[in-house]
Amino acid sequence: MTDDICIEWQVCGFEELTPGLLYELLKLRVDVFVVEQACAYPELDGKDQLADTRHLIGRVQDGSLAAYARILAPGVRFSDISFGRVVVAPLYRKKGLGHLLMKQILAAAGQLWPGCHITISAQTYLTAFYRSHGFVPVSDSYPEDGIDHIDMTHNPV
């Protein structure tokens, strides 16, 4: 389904983010997670600028930001690798881009920290999506920032 969309992927550290790109990323994250999902939470949590944090950015041919995820080193959120702030811009949803983004996340995590497990705190309604990428639940559902979540893990890639 992503045949009609050509995505260019970039993985970078905080220091590589230009002010304009950082603004774009934060705007997309706030527009979706705070405004669209009506969830007041600490978006600026200090993890974006950690030395080992990586920002996965997907742009379409015209340069528009289409997808994004933040990958965290082992020990930041969980003892394993983790990722979050997984988002596809509204204009590019329902085209399979979320699955493509997940493949990029897993590939980047495997290159950055080979042999490590990945553990995430997933929004519960996305359990089937993450299962389709090899994640298995390892906790009961719990509320986080007013939204039900579940911890899921993935074997090393």
N, C-alpha and C positions, 0 to 999 in steps of 0.2 A: 503494500500500500504506500510505501514511501518512494515509489518509483518516480513520482512527479516532483519530489523534493530532493534537491542536492544539498547535503549538509557538510560544512567544513568544521571539523572538530579541533579544539585547542585545549590543552591542559597546561595550566600555569599556576605559579605561586602568587601570593598577594603583591609582592614587589613588581611583578610583571603587569599588573592591572593598571591601565591608565585611569586617570580620574573619570573620563567619559565612560569607559567600560565598567568601572566600579559602579557608577551611577546607574547604568543600564541594568546591571545584575541586581542591585538592591531594589530598583524600581519594580522589576519583574517579580522579585520575591515578595515585596510588600503588596503589590497589586493582587497577587494570587493568594498568598498565605494570610495576610492581615485583612485585606479588603474583601476579596471574593469569598474566602472561607470564614469571614467575620470572626477572626481569632486574634485577640490581643495577646501578644507574646513578645519576649525580648529578642527581636530579630537581630540586633547587633549584640552578639553574645561573646565577642572576643576570640572566636575560633577562626574567623576568616583570615586573620593576619598571622596565625601561628606559622612557624617556619616550614613545617611539613604539610600543611593544608594545601590541597590542590583544588583548583576551580576548573571544572569541565564545562566548556562553552561550545554550543552548537549554533552556527550561523548559516543562514541561507545565502544564496548567491548575491542578493542585493545588499548583504551585510547585516540584515535584521537578526536580532537575537531570537532564536527559535526554541532553544532548550538549554538547561543549566542544571548542574549538580555540584555539591561541595563534598569532597572526599577527605576524610579525617584519618590521620595516622593512628596506628594502634596506641591505646592508652589515653586518647583524648576524650572520647565519649564512652567507649567500651574498651576492654582489654584487647579486642580485635580491631581490625580496620573497621571504619564505619563510613557512612555517607548520609547525606540529607539534603534538604532544600532542593529536592528533585522536582523540576518544574518544566512543563512545556507551555510556551506562550499560547494564549487562547486561539490565535489565528491559525496555529499549526496542530491543533488537537484533532483526534479522530482520524489520523493519517498513519498511525503505527510508529510515530516518532518516539513515544514513550519506551517502546521495546528497543528501538535503536539506541536510545539514550542509555538504557540499562546495559546493553552489550558494551557500550563504550566505557561505562563506569566499571564493569567487571574487568575489562581489558586493562584499563588504566591502573586499577587497584592491584591486579596481578603483576603488572610491570613494576609498580612502585614498591610493593611489599610482597614479593613472591613467597608462596607457601603459607600465607596467613589466612585465617578465617575472616569472614566479614560478618559483623552483627549490626543490625539496624533496629531502630524504633520506627515501625511502619504504621501509617494510619490503617486502622483495622479494615476499612472498606477496600483497601488495596491488597489484602492478603492473597487473593487468587492471582493477581498480577505478579507479585513477588514470587509466589510458588512456581509460576510458569518460568521463572528464571533461576530455579534451583534453591530458593530459600525455604526454610522450614521454621514453623513457629517454635519458640523456646520459652514462651511465657503465656500467662493468661492476659486477656485484654485489660488495659488500665487507662485511666484518663490522663492526658497530658495537654495542658493548655486548653482544656475544654473539649478536646477531640479524643475519641477512643484510639489507642495505639496497642501494638503488640510487638514484642521483640522477636526478631527472626534472624536466623544465621545461615550462612552459606559456606560450604567447604572451600578450601583454597582452589583458586583457578589457575 
